[in-house]
Amino acid sequence: MRTKNTLILIALLASLTACANDLSSSFEVEEPLAETRVEGLGTTGVLPSSFAPIALDVMATDAYKDEDFDFLSAIQITEITLEITANSEGATDLLEDGMADDFSFMSQLAVNVVATLGGERRSILVGTLPMNDLMFDSPNRKLDIEMTELNILPFVETGSYSIEISAQGTPPPDDVIFVGTVVYDVRFGNR
């Protein structure tokens, strides 16, 4: 009887070990966003509804390459921050008004991940700041966008995806330049 119980226990432990190898884990990856320039009021009378797409590639980051796993199960964007750069008040701004730049020219913001899937352009909303959110109040130079945390793995696997930022508001009095950071939660498994 004791031998039978020992064999059952060994079989149970072996099966638990096999299951544990299929469990998924996650790691965090941070990717910088390229500089974006919003044209000031002197060059346009309307705030563009969408800014130029910003190409991303989480798989090219060192943090991603340093991980060892067998398969991906999900990738979510957990955080996007936008921050006005010191260059925003620089000599490259011909309309510079001498006032500190901030995000008060916006009244609403949305961020979509975009890629071509199956020959068709697809877009998924990954973050927003609602109309007249306090984050837009002057003198705020940094926006923390509320994320939907949807799985964007199919977009990432295309090898060519980007984010598009669209906003409502009025053009700033002079050019505003911002950069940002995207934080991903990458979920993976091992066999």
Backbone bond lengths (Angstrom), bond angles and torsions (degrees), N, CA, C in turn:
res aa  C-N    CA-C-N  psi(-1)  N-CA   C-N-CA  omega(-1)  CA-C   N-CA-C  phi
1 M - - - 1.459 - - 1.530 110.50 -
2 R 1.337 116.11 -41.50 1.452 120.22 -179.06 1.530 110.70 -63.62
3 T 1.314 117.99 -39.84 1.458 122.25 178.40 1.520 110.33 -64.51
4 K 1.324 117.22 -40.23 1.460 121.83 179.18 1.535 110.55 -63.39
5 N 1.338 117.63 -43.98 1.467 122.03 178.00 1.524 110.97 -64.06
6 T 1.320 116.84 -38.70 1.462 121.40 179.47 1.522 109.69 -65.29
7 L 1.328 117.48 -42.74 1.461 121.67 178.43 1.528 111.17 -64.46
8 I 1.321 116.86 -40.90 1.465 120.74 177.49 1.530 110.23 -62.84
9 L 1.337 116.55 -42.85 1.465 121.44 179.33 1.523 110.67 -63.61
10 I 1.324 118.15 -42.38 1.468 121.85 179.04 1.533 109.86 -63.88
11 A 1.343 116.91 -43.46 1.469 120.64 178.88 1.531 110.92 -62.67
12 L 1.334 116.50 -41.04 1.459 121.35 178.93 1.528 110.85 -63.67
13 L 1.325 117.00 -45.57 1.466 120.92 179.07 1.525 111.07 -63.10
14 A 1.332 117.00 -40.29 1.470 120.49 178.58 1.525 110.55 -63.31
15 S 1.324 116.77 -41.79 1.465 119.08 -179.66 1.523 111.15 -69.10
16 L 1.343 118.33 -37.02 1.463 121.01 176.75 1.523 110.90 -65.27
17 T 1.325 117.32 -39.02 1.460 121.25 178.21 1.526 109.80 -64.22
18 A 1.322 118.01 -43.00 1.467 121.90 178.33 1.526 110.58 -61.69
19 C 1.335 117.11 -42.49 1.471 120.80 178.72 1.521 111.05 -65.70
20 A 1.341 116.30 -39.24 1.465 120.20 -178.92 1.519 110.64 -61.85
21 N 1.341 117.45 -32.96 1.457 120.07 179.65 1.530 112.09 -68.26
22 D 1.330 118.27 -21.76 1.460 121.75 178.91 1.524 112.62 -92.40
23 L 1.332 117.96 -4.27 1.459 120.75 -179.90 1.518 109.49 -68.79
24 S 1.294 115.41 149.06 1.454 117.56 -179.26 1.522 110.37 -98.77
25 S 1.305 113.55 153.53 1.460 122.66 177.29 1.517 106.77 -130.00
26 S 1.308 116.01 -178.69 1.458 118.63 178.20 1.518 110.69 -145.99
27 F 1.326 114.59 162.35 1.457 121.48 172.41 1.521 107.53 -143.44
28 E 1.330 115.78 162.86 1.454 121.81 -176.76 1.522 109.58 -106.04
29 V 1.313 116.14 138.78 1.458 122.08 177.45 1.524 107.90 -128.52
30 E 1.316 116.05 137.74 1.459 121.89 178.50 1.530 107.88 -115.48
31 E 1.333 116.21 133.80 1.464 121.18 179.71 1.529 109.03 -130.94
32 P 1.340 117.15 131.35 1.470 118.89 178.71 1.530 111.63 -74.94
33 L 1.319 115.32 149.58 1.471 121.74 174.23 1.519 108.53 -97.54
34 A 1.302 115.99 138.15 1.462 121.22 178.20 1.527 110.33 -64.23
35 E 1.314 114.79 158.26 1.456 121.92 -179.90 1.534 111.05 -63.41
36 T 1.322 115.65 137.48 1.465 122.39 176.87 1.520 108.39 -124.02
37 R 1.336 115.60 134.58 1.470 120.87 178.99 1.522 108.92 -110.49
38 V 1.334 115.78 128.89 1.467 121.90 174.14 1.519 106.20 -104.49
39 E 1.329 116.06 120.72 1.466 121.14 -176.87 1.521 111.04 -66.77
40 G 1.323 115.68 139.07 1.455 121.92 179.79 1.519 113.38 -75.43
41 L 1.305 115.01 171.11 1.459 123.83 -174.85 1.528 113.17 -57.83
42 G 1.329 117.00 -29.53 1.468 120.00 -178.10 1.518 113.40 -66.67
43 T 1.338 118.25 -21.60 1.465 120.23 -177.58 1.524 112.85 -103.70
44 T 1.311 117.35 -17.63 1.460 120.02 -178.14 1.523 109.63 -152.81
45 G 1.296 116.73 151.23 1.456 120.30 178.61 1.512 113.10 -99.05
46 V 1.364 116.45 -2.97 1.452 120.11 -175.03 1.531 109.39 -132.76
47 L 1.309 116.26 135.88 1.464 120.47 174.45 1.522 107.64 -71.27
48 P 1.339 118.20 127.50 1.464 117.46 178.71 1.522 110.17 -60.90
49 S 1.329 116.48 138.29 1.460 118.80 -178.75 1.520 111.28 -68.40
50 S 1.342 116.97 -30.13 1.470 120.85 176.72 1.515 108.84 -133.58
51 F 1.310 115.87 138.31 1.457 121.00 174.91 1.524 108.10 -87.56
52 A 1.306 116.80 167.65 1.467 121.03 -179.27 1.535 109.47 -57.24
53 P 1.344 116.95 138.26 1.468 119.61 178.57 1.528 110.89 -59.19
54 I 1.320 116.05 147.57 1.458 122.11 179.18 1.529 107.44 -114.02
55 A 1.340 116.27 114.39 1.469 121.22 -179.03 1.524 110.39 -68.14
56 L 1.324 115.89 139.38 1.457 122.52 178.34 1.525 109.61 -127.64
57 D 1.338 116.17 158.52 1.460 121.25 174.36 1.522 109.39 -158.82
58 V 1.331 116.81 84.68 1.454 121.18 -178.81 1.528 111.34 -59.22
59 M 1.342 117.13 -32.65 1.458 120.72 -176.91 1.527 112.96 -70.59
60 A 1.333 118.07 -15.25 1.456 121.71 178.97 1.527 112.57 -89.86
61 T 1.322 118.17 -7.75 1.463 120.35 -178.60 1.527 110.56 -74.45
62 D 1.325 116.34 150.52 1.470 120.96 178.60 1.521 111.62 -61.77
63 A 1.327 117.14 -38.97 1.472 120.61 -179.06 1.521 111.06 -61.17
64 Y 1.326 117.27 -36.52 1.466 121.25 178.24 1.528 110.07 -71.33
65 K 1.328 116.34 -45.99 1.461 121.16 -177.94 1.525 112.62 -64.53
66 D 1.322 117.50 -26.34 1.469 121.64 -178.20 1.525 113.04 -75.74
67 E 1.315 117.69 -14.95 1.470 121.17 -177.96 1.527 110.87 -85.10
68 D 1.343 114.92 151.58 1.461 121.33 179.46 1.525 108.10 -122.79
69 F 1.343 116.58 116.73 1.452 120.79 -178.52 1.520 108.86 -154.34
70 D 1.330 116.17 164.38 1.462 121.33 -178.61 1.526 113.42 -91.99
71 F 1.328 117.50 -36.13 1.459 119.70 -177.80 1.526 109.84 -153.42
72 L 1.349 114.72 155.53 1.467 121.58 174.99 1.512 108.56 -94.82
73 S 1.334 116.18 140.58 1.462 119.05 175.69 1.526 111.81 -111.92
74 A 1.329 118.38 -26.07 1.470 121.39 179.04 1.525 110.05 -168.94
75 I 1.310 115.40 151.59 1.468 122.17 169.80 1.523 106.67 -133.93
76 Q 1.322 115.23 126.37 1.461 120.82 178.44 1.526 109.11 -124.03
77 I 1.314 116.18 144.75 1.465 120.19 169.97 1.519 106.04 -89.35
78 T 1.316 116.18 117.43 1.465 120.68 -177.27 1.526 112.76 -98.65
79 E 1.326 116.13 -15.78 1.461 118.37 -177.18 1.524 109.64 -159.19
80 I 1.314 116.11 136.30 1.465 122.35 167.74 1.518 106.73 -132.77
81 T 1.319 115.35 128.64 1.460 120.65 174.22 1.521 108.56 -121.50
82 L 1.305 116.15 142.07 1.459 123.02 174.46 1.516 107.12 -118.70
83 E 1.333 116.59 137.98 1.464 119.54 -178.11 1.526 109.98 -141.57
84 I 1.325 115.21 133.14 1.456 120.88 178.80 1.527 108.70 -71.16
85 T 1.331 115.77 134.17 1.465 121.04 -176.17 1.524 111.05 -88.21
86 A 1.320 114.55 165.08 1.464 120.24 174.81 1.526 110.10 -64.48
87 N 1.342 117.72 -29.31 1.473 122.06 177.98 1.526 112.13 -62.46
88 S 1.309 117.63 -18.18 1.451 121.42 -177.92 1.529 111.74 -63.69
89 E 1.311 116.70 -24.99 1.466 120.71 176.88 1.526 111.50 -105.49
90 G 1.314 116.71 23.82 1.458 120.62 -173.74 1.511 114.68 -90.77
91 A 1.322 113.93 -179.10 1.459 122.44 -177.06 1.522 112.22 -69.77
92 T 1.337 118.56 -16.49 1.462 120.35 -179.51 1.531 111.61 -74.08
93 D 1.315 117.06 -9.48 1.459 122.08 -179.58 1.529 108.77 -95.58
94 L 1.326 116.26 101.49 1.465 120.72 -177.16 1.521 112.58 -68.14
95 L 1.339 117.14 -18.46 1.460 121.06 -179.21 1.528 112.59 -97.92
96 E 1.313 117.52 7.03 1.470 121.56 -172.65 1.525 111.05 -46.67
97 D 1.341 115.46 124.27 1.468 120.35 -176.75 1.524 112.34 -102.68
98 G 1.326 118.11 2.42 1.459 120.87 177.59 1.517 113.85 83.26
99 M 1.318 118.29 -6.11 1.466 122.14 178.63 1.530 108.81 -93.34
100 A 1.330 116.54 147.67 1.457 120.79 178.35 1.527 109.57 -65.65
101 D 1.331 115.88 132.80 1.461 120.29 179.41 1.519 110.76 -77.35
102 D 1.337 116.01 146.81 1.468 121.64 176.20 1.523 108.26 -149.80
103 F 1.328 117.62 -175.02 1.457 121.89 -177.44 1.536 113.22 -94.53
104 S 1.321 118.34 16.53 1.466 120.31 -177.02 1.526 113.04 -68.74
105 F 1.330 118.79 -11.02 1.465 120.75 177.00 1.531 111.88 -74.42
106 M 1.331 117.51 -14.48 1.463 121.58 178.05 1.522 110.19 -96.03
107 S 1.341 115.95 150.87 1.459 119.73 173.97 1.531 111.67 -123.83
108 Q 1.328 117.43 -14.31 1.463 122.37 178.93 1.526 107.41 -159.76
109 L 1.341 116.88 149.81 1.461 120.04 -176.67 1.527 109.89 -146.88
110 A 1.327 116.69 144.06 1.469 122.34 175.35 1.522 108.48 -139.09
111 V 1.337 115.97 145.79 1.460 121.76 178.55 1.523 108.23 -125.19
112 N 1.331 115.32 127.26 1.468 121.92 178.32 1.520 110.03 -119.49
113 V 1.331 116.50 144.62 1.457 121.73 168.09 1.520 106.32 -93.76
114 V 1.338 115.92 134.56 1.451 121.79 -174.02 1.528 109.49 -130.17
115 A 1.333 116.35 138.40 1.464 122.62 175.12 1.521 108.56 -160.24
116 T 1.329 115.17 166.97 1.458 120.53 174.51 1.522 107.99 -97.11
117 L 1.329 116.13 116.67 1.463 122.80 -179.25 1.521 108.09 -118.73
118 G 1.334 116.23 123.49 1.459 120.10 179.77 1.514 112.79 58.34
119 G 1.334 117.17 35.70 1.454 121.62 179.25 1.515 115.01 79.24
120 E 1.329 117.71 3.09 1.458 121.60 -177.24 1.532 109.98 -122.59
121 R 1.337 116.05 136.19 1.469 120.42 177.45 1.519 108.43 -70.47
122 R 1.335 115.45 124.87 1.473 121.14 179.60 1.524 109.26 -121.39
123 S 1.316 114.83 151.27 1.456 121.93 -179.44 1.523 108.47 -140.39
124 I 1.336 115.92 140.60 1.460 120.57 178.15 1.532 108.39 -135.84
125 L 1.329 116.38 131.18 1.460 122.07 178.75 1.524 109.53 -71.09
126 V 1.346 116.79 123.12 1.467 120.26 179.99 1.526 113.40 -115.64
127 G 1.343 117.59 -12.09 1.456 118.49 -179.98 1.518 112.58 -167.05
128 T 1.330 115.73 152.69 1.463 120.69 -179.97 1.524 110.61 -148.01
129 L 1.304 113.71 159.36 1.464 123.06 161.58 1.520 104.74 -129.26
130 P 1.334 118.07 119.51 1.462 121.00 -173.75 1.524 113.01 -69.89
131 M 1.309 114.55 165.96 1.458 122.91 -179.45 1.524 110.90 -49.26
132 N 1.330 115.62 128.62 1.463 124.34 176.07 1.528 114.02 58.63
133 D 1.323 116.97 30.56 1.465 121.15 174.56 1.533 108.83 -58.20
134 L 1.311 117.52 146.52 1.463 122.31 -179.39 1.525 112.84 -62.00
135 M 1.339 117.54 -20.06 1.465 120.91 178.81 1.530 111.08 -62.18
136 F 1.337 117.99 -24.06 1.460 121.52 -179.00 1.531 112.26 -82.08
137 D 1.323 117.47 -10.88 1.467 120.33 -177.42 1.526 111.46 -65.40
138 S 1.338 115.23 141.11 1.457 121.72 176.24 1.530 108.61 -67.44
139 P 1.280 121.41 142.35 1.455 131.06 7.65 1.538 113.29 -103.33
140 N 1.303 119.24 38.13 1.461 121.76 -174.56 1.530 111.39 -66.84
141 R 1.328 115.88 122.66 1.464 122.26 -180.00 1.528 111.56 -106.73
142 K 1.342 116.60 6.94 1.466 119.92 -178.40 1.531 109.04 -140.36
143 L 1.337 116.70 133.18 1.458 122.30 177.38 1.525 109.35 -114.74
144 D 1.320 116.35 130.43 1.460 122.73 171.48 1.518 106.18 -107.10
145 I 1.324 116.25 111.20 1.464 121.62 -172.41 1.524 110.49 -85.75
146 E 1.326 116.53 136.76 1.469 122.26 177.93 1.523 108.82 -73.82
147 M 1.343 116.79 126.19 1.459 121.40 -172.96 1.532 112.62 -101.81
148 T 1.335 115.34 148.91 1.459 121.14 176.77 1.527 111.50 -86.20
149 E 1.333 116.90 -21.46 1.466 124.66 -179.84 1.529 112.12 58.01
150 L 1.337 116.76 38.16 1.459 121.78 174.85 1.524 109.54 -78.27
151 N 1.317 116.69 154.34 1.457 122.61 179.25 1.536 109.28 -74.41
152 I 1.340 116.71 118.85 1.462 121.06 179.90 1.531 111.73 -107.78
153 L 1.323 117.93 14.19 1.461 121.45 -177.79 1.530 112.99 -51.81
154 P 1.337 120.58 -45.25 1.479 118.93 178.84 1.534 112.85 -58.62
155 F 1.330 117.92 -33.89 1.462 122.49 178.55 1.529 110.11 -70.00
156 V 1.340 116.42 -44.20 1.461 121.54 -179.36 1.528 110.53 -63.72
157 E 1.329 116.55 -39.77 1.463 120.69 -176.64 1.525 113.23 -67.41
158 T 1.336 118.52 -14.39 1.465 120.30 176.12 1.520 111.09 -68.39
159 G 1.333 116.72 -22.15 1.457 121.18 -177.96 1.511 113.60 81.88
160 S 1.318 117.72 -3.90 1.455 121.66 -179.11 1.524 109.54 -148.99
161 Y 1.316 115.76 84.10 1.458 120.34 179.04 1.523 108.48 -125.95
162 S 1.309 116.22 161.11 1.461 120.87 -179.75 1.515 109.50 -146.49
163 I 1.328 115.11 170.07 1.456 119.07 170.75 1.516 107.89 -111.48
164 E 1.320 114.62 145.36 1.450 121.43 174.92 1.520 107.75 -120.06
165 I 1.315 114.72 127.44 1.463 121.24 178.46 1.516 107.53 -103.67
166 S 1.316 116.18 124.03 1.458 119.89 175.05 1.520 108.03 -119.24
167 A 1.328 114.93 146.45 1.462 119.54 -176.04 1.513 110.39 -144.51
168 Q 1.311 113.94 156.16 1.453 121.28 169.69 1.511 106.82 -113.20
169 G 1.306 116.04 153.09 1.451 121.11 -179.96 1.514 109.95 150.46
170 T 1.322 116.16 -157.30 1.454 122.44 177.31 1.524 108.23 -124.10
171 P 1.329 118.40 152.32 1.466 118.93 179.52 1.528 110.54 -58.63
172 P 1.329 117.11 145.09 1.469 119.64 176.76 1.526 109.74 -68.57
173 P 1.339 118.19 161.21 1.464 120.08 -179.00 1.531 112.21 -63.28
174 D 1.337 117.39 -32.72 1.459 121.57 174.11 1.530 108.07 -135.15
175 D 1.324 116.43 173.03 1.461 119.54 -177.59 1.528 111.09 -59.53
176 V 1.334 115.35 142.67 1.468 121.65 176.54 1.528 107.16 -122.47
177 I 1.326 115.15 131.23 1.461 120.98 179.69 1.524 108.23 -117.60
178 F 1.342 115.73 128.73 1.458 118.50 177.23 1.520 110.97 -133.55
179 V 1.316 114.81 155.77 1.459 123.88 173.54 1.514 106.29 -121.59
180 G 1.306 117.30 -175.09 1.454 118.56 179.12 1.505 112.87 -167.49
181 T 1.320 113.79 -176.80 1.454 122.38 179.07 1.520 108.61 -140.62
182 V 1.334 115.32 138.04 1.458 122.14 173.80 1.519 107.00 -113.04
183 V 1.331 116.91 131.38 1.462 121.45 176.41 1.526 107.84 -113.78
184 Y 1.330 115.47 127.39 1.460 122.45 -179.23 1.525 110.37 -108.92
185 D 1.315 115.84 148.18 1.454 122.73 165.65 1.529 105.68 -108.34
186 V 1.338 115.93 113.07 1.456 121.29 -176.22 1.522 107.34 -104.07
187 R 1.320 116.17 118.66 1.466 121.57 -179.50 1.518 109.44 -103.36
188 F 1.328 115.26 135.00 1.450 120.12 -174.58 1.526 110.03 -142.82
189 G 1.304 115.29 171.73 1.458 121.44 177.25 1.497 111.01 -142.08
190 N 1.306 115.46 162.35 1.449 122.69 175.86 1.529 108.35 -127.27
191 R 1.283 116.03 142.92 1.459 120.92 178.78 1.496 110.49 -92.58
